[in-house]
């Protein structure tokens, strides 16, 4: 009887532990920083960024190029911080791009739910609004978590996106989770799936993939698996010395020009 009771206690403890992981796993995936809108706009203005889309609404920040825009680039950032922390992307306006730093629900000054369905639906709405306001072409850049959001949103707005740039992406989030927690049944527990391989299976637009070969958070092999399953046109850039969080230090203006020449080959 003692043995049976002990086994029962172990089973109960395991069930409680796995249940807590299921309930609180979004805290392991999303790391938002919340800042009042006035503070965000003050920081943004110092980098030449403005509120977008309107004075009465906030979905992110925008910087216009000095001349006519070749395209509108919508950027979905990684899982930590908030959109204005990625103000360095605004410098891509020097390539003739209108740059929108999209903000997620629950991040920065925005309210909302930290779940895949909410982030993806909101991202799809952001892409749609950008296209309605500025016209074609619209490009989408996603970094890390943002690559998963970008791929899922792309599938929800067919015909709206002219090209995708996925930086340190995964094929399926469950594979990355299993890599980090090999002792857990993550395939059963994971609620937010971010299955980029499935979402991009029918894509017909150019897709650029960037992997950091020293990435320990999303190891490069997951981005390479995604790349191998993509339809064409596609291209991959491997950054041999880069990690997940320092890859930006391993690219330069010429590299960015090469990437966007691939995504926008027919535009001046």
N, C-alpha and C positions, 0 to 999 in steps of 0.2 A: 504493500500500500504506500509506503514511504517513497518507493521508486516511482510509482505512478503519480503521486502527488508532486514530486520533484520535476518529473517530465512535464506535467501540466503547468507548473509554475514557469518553467523555461519557455514553454509554448506561449503562455500568456505574455511574458516579457518580450518575446520576439514579436508577437503580434502588435503589442503596444509600440515597440520601437519602429517596426515597419509602418504602422499607421501614422506615427508622428512624422516620418519621412514623407509620406504621401501628402499629409496636410500642410507641411511647412516647406516643401521642396522649392516653392517659388522664392523663398528667402535665400536659397542656395543658387538660384539662377539670375535673379534680378537684384541689382545694387543701386537703386536710384538715390540721387541727391535732390532734395527739394529746396528751392530758393524762391523767394517772392519775385513776382514778375518785374517789379520796379528795379530790383537788383540785377536781374538777368539783362534787362534792356540797357542798364547803365554799363555793364560789362561789355555787352554786344556792340554798343555804339563806339567804344574805343577801338574796335576791330573793323569798323565800317559795315557792321551788320545792322539790319533793321527788322522790326517785328513783322511776322508774316502769319496769315494772309491779310488781315485787316486790323484797324485800330480796336475793333470790338471783339477780336478773336485772336487767339495765340495757338499756333500749331508748330512754331519754330521760328527760324531767323533766315534772312535772305541777304545776299550781296549781289549786286548787279555788276556785270563787266563794264569797262570804260566805253566800249563800242557796242555794236549789235551783238546779241547773244547767239552763238552757234547752236546752243541747246540749253535746256534747263536740267540741272543735276540735283536730284533729291537724294540726300544722304541720311541713312539710318545708322546710328552709332552703336557702340558696344554696350555691354550690360551695366557698366558703372557710370556714376556721375550724371551728366545731363548734356543737352545738345551744345550749349555755348562753350563747354569744355573742348569741343572739337573745332574751335574757331580757326585752327590752322587750315582746315579744308577750304575756308573762304578764299585762300590765295589761289585756288584753282580758277577763280574768275579771270586771272591773268591769261588763261587759255581761251578766253572768249565764252566762258560758261557762266550762266546764272546759277548761283549756288544756294540751295535751300538746305539748312540744317534742321531736319525734322525732329520734333520732340515726341516722345511716347506718352501715352496716358500714365499718370502716376509718377512721372519724372518732372524735374524742374518745377515750374509753377502750375503744371497741369494736374488735374485730378483724374482718377481712373483706376481701373483694375489691372493688377500685374498678372496677366494671364495671356497665353498665346492668342486666343481668340480675340481679345480686346486689342492687343498691340497690332495684330495683322489687319483687322478690320479698319483700325484707325490709319494704318499705313496705306492701305488701299484708298481710303478717302483722301489722304494727303496727296497721293499720286494723281488721283482724279482731279482734285482742285488745282494742282499745279498745271495740269494739261489744259483745263478749262480756262485758266487765267492767262497762260503764256503760249499755249499752242504746242505743236510738235516741233522738234523731237524732245522727248523727256527721257533722260538717262537716270538710272538708279544705282547708287553705291551703297553697299552694306558691309559693315565691318563686324566680324565675330558674331555676336547675337544678331546684329543688324543684318548680316548676310542671310541668316535664317528668316528674319522678318521680311527682308526684301524678296527672297524667293517665294515665300508664301503669298505676299501681297501681289507679286507679279502674276501669280496664277489666278488671282481674283479679279484682275483688271485686264483681260486679254485685249491686245491691240493697243494698249496705252503706253507701253514702254518700248523704246527703240534699242536699248542695250543695257546690260547689267555688268557691274564691276563688284565682285565678291572678294573681300579681303579676309584672310584667315578663316575661311568657311569650313563647315563640316558637311558630310553627306547626309547623315541622320544624327540628331542630337543623342538618340539612345546609344549610338556607338561610342560617342565621346563619354557619356555617363558611365557606360560599362567599362571603358578604359580606366577611368578614375576610381570606380567602385566595383572592382571585379568580383567582390564577395557578396554583392547585393543583387537581387533579382530585378534590376532596374527596368527591364523590358515589361514587367508587370506593373511596376510602381510609377513610372514616369507619366505624368499627366500632360505636360506640354511637349509635343513631339518634334516640331520643327523639322519636318522631313523634306529637306531641300532637294534631294534626289527625285522624289516623287513630284514635287511642285514644278520642277524644271524639265521634266521628261519630254514635254511636247513643245518646248521653246523653239522659236525659229529666229530669234534676234541674236546678235553677237553677245557672247558672254565671256568676260575676262575673269580669270581666277588668279589670286595671288596667295601663295603659301610661304610661311616663314619656316625655314628648315630646322630652326632651333626652338620651335614653339613647343612648350611643355603643357600649355593649357588646351589648345586645339592642335594636336600634333599634325604635321604636314600631311601625313598619309590620308587623313580624313578629307582634306581638301583635294588631294590628288584622286581619291576614289570618286568624289563628286565630279571632277573634271572628266574623268574617263567615261562616265555615264552620260555626259551632256551631249545633246545633238550639236551639230555644227551650224554656224561658225562659232568657234571657241578658241581660246588661247590661254596658256598658263604662264605665269611668271613665278619663278622660284627665287627666293632671297636667301642665299646660303648661310649668311652670318646673323640673320635676324631672328628675334624671338617674338612672342605674341604681342608684347607691349612696346617693343622698341623698333618695330619694322620701319616706321616712318623715317628713322635716322639713316636707313640704308637705301633710300631712293632719292632722286634729285629731279629737277625740272625736266630734264631730257627724258627721264623714265616716264613721268606723267604724260608728257607729250606723246610718247610711243603708245601708251595705253589708250589714250583718247583718239589717236589716229586709227587704232584698231576698231574702237567702238563707233567712230563717226568717219568712216573712210571716204564718204562721198561728199562731205561738207567742207567748205573752205576753212 
